[in-house]
Amino acid sequence: MNLYQPNLVTISDLIDETPDTRTLKLTFQDPQLAAGFDFKAGQFGEYSVFGAGESTFCIASSPTRKGSIECTFKAVGKATRAMRELGVGDTMGFRGPYGNHFPVDRMEKASVVFVAGGIGLAPVRCVIWNVLDKRDAFDEVTIVYGARSVSDLVYKRELAEWASHADIKLWQTVDPGGETSEWKGEIGFVPAIVEKAAPSAKNAFAVVCGPPVMIKYTLPVLQKLGFADDRVYTTLENRMKCGIGKCGRCNVGPVYVCKDGPVFTAKELAALPPEY
């Protein structure tokens, strides 16, 4: 098997989440692969446009939903700009899944708190839907999500759906100055809203993803609320490139994020050099 050879996928649908963020729904062209493809929430893939290169990010859909996978991205580099030029029916490449995953099975019979900022909701979304598709196996579900402005909030339709569920506690926030006259959510930075929401740490896990500065200030809040460091998970997928530990770009101290991660506990992060 050639680790560098992508599988062909067809773009079966696309959604513009924000002016610069798009979600693609991808279907494998090989019927056998399409029927048998499986992954765990938190794993990632390499998405390629032929002649333009490839980019690394999470599988944003839940493994409970078969038949296709989804990815959400911003057009910030050559490969993602080329992805932005593709449309429904076009072919691109995918290789994966790679990396470890969020321990959804370990979280069963416990409460789960999801904390995300900006496009960091994409890796969290796969776990949210994984949990919601098995809702009876979990206790309380709390989601705290924020972005710089109302227009930067991704998955707006899904946020509205989650808000309509009585068994989900959803807190939405935008940075000061990012609100509109119609905005009915919170105004403030994500760590402060997590502290305001004050989810119980009793028999609970937390999943955190967003800009590094958001993660940096959210972890102490969760610790203050009583969450154990080995029950708080995050992902460092923004550091990865090749996906298989060859290029060295994701090396942090003794760790290769793509091989040893991208999912780490807060306890594991504390042992890494500060440049993560």
C-alpha positions, 0 to 999 in steps of 0.5 A, spaced: 500 500 500 502 506 498 501 511 504 502 517 499 497 515 494 490 518 495 483 515 494 479 519 489 472 522 492 467 526 489 464 532 492 457 531 493 455 537 497 458 543 499 455 549 504 458 556 505 459 556 513 461 563 513 464 568 507 471 564 508 469 557 511 466 552 507 464 545 508 465 539 503 461 533 503 465 527 500 463 520 497 468 515 495 468 513 488 470 506 490 464 502 492 468 497 496 471 503 500 465 507 500 461 501 504 467 499 508 470 506 510 470 507 518 474 512 523 474 514 530 471 521 532 478 526 532 482 522 527 484 527 521 485 526 513 489 529 508 485 532 502 488 534 496 487 537 489 491 535 484 496 539 481 495 544 487 497 539 493 494 537 500 492 540 506 491 536 513 485 537 517 480 533 521 474 529 519 468 534 521 463 529 520 461 523 525 463 516 524 456 514 526 454 517 519 456 512 514 456 513 506 460 520 506 465 524 510 465 531 511 471 537 512 470 544 513 476 549 511 478 556 510 482 558 504 488 560 507 494 556 502 495 554 495 491 547 497 485 550 500 484 556 495 484 550 490 479 546 494 475 553 494 475 553 486 472 546 486 464 545 486 459 539 486 461 533 482 468 535 482 474 530 484 479 531 489 483 526 493 483 523 500 488 519 504 487 517 512 484 516 517 490 518 521 492 519 528 488 517 535 481 519 537 477 522 542 475 516 547 467 517 546 466 510 549 470 512 555 465 518 556 459 514 556 455 514 562 458 521 564 456 528 562 460 531 556 462 539 556 464 541 549 468 548 548 470 551 541 472 557 538 471 559 531 473 554 526 475 550 532 468 547 532 469 542 526 473 537 530 469 538 536 462 537 531 464 530 530 464 528 537 458 532 538 454 528 533 457 522 535 455 523 542 448 526 540 447 520 535 448 515 542 444 520 546 441 515 551 449 513 553 451 520 556 448 524 561 448 532 561 451 535 554 453 542 555 456 546 548 460 553 549 461 556 542 464 562 540 467 566 535 470 573 533 463 576 530 456 573 528 458 572 521 464 568 523 460 563 527 460 556 523 454 551 523 449 556 524 443 551 522 446 546 527 447 551 532 440 552 531 438 545 532 442 544 538 439 550 541 432 547 540 434 540 544 431 541 551 437 536 553 443 540 550 445 546 554 448 551 549 452 557 550 453 562 544 458 568 544 461 573 540 467 577 542 466 584 544 464 588 538 462 582 534 455 582 536 449 585 531 443 588 533 439 581 533 444 578 537 441 574 543 447 570 545 453 572 550 458 577 549 465 575 551 471 571 550 470 563 550 474 562 557 469 567 561 463 564 558 465 557 560 466 560 567 459 563 567 456 557 564 460 553 570 458 546 568 459 541 573 465 537 573 462 531 577 463 525 573 464 529 567 469 530 561 471 536 557 473 537 549 476 543 547 478 546 541 480 553 538 485 558 537 491 556 541 490 563 546 483 560 547 485 553 549 491 556 553 486 560 557 480 555 557 484 550 561 485 553 567 478 555 567 476 548 567 481 546 572 478 551 577 471 548 576 474 541 578 475 538 571 481 533 572 487 534 567 486 527 564 479 528 563 480 534 559 481 533 551 484 537 546 487 537 539 493 540 536 491 538 528 493 545 526 501 543 527 500 537 522 503 537 515 504 530 512 500 526 517 505 520 518 511 522 522 515 523 516 516 531 515 517 533 522 513 539 522 509 537 528 514 535 532 513 538 539 519 535 544 518 527 544 512 527 540 509 527 533 502 530 533 500 526 527 502 519 530 502 520 538 496 525 537 492 529 535 488 528 541 491 529 547 489 530 555 491 537 558 495 532 563 499 530 556 499 537 554 502 540 561 508 535 559 510 538 552 514 544 551 511 551 551 511 551 543 505 547 542 
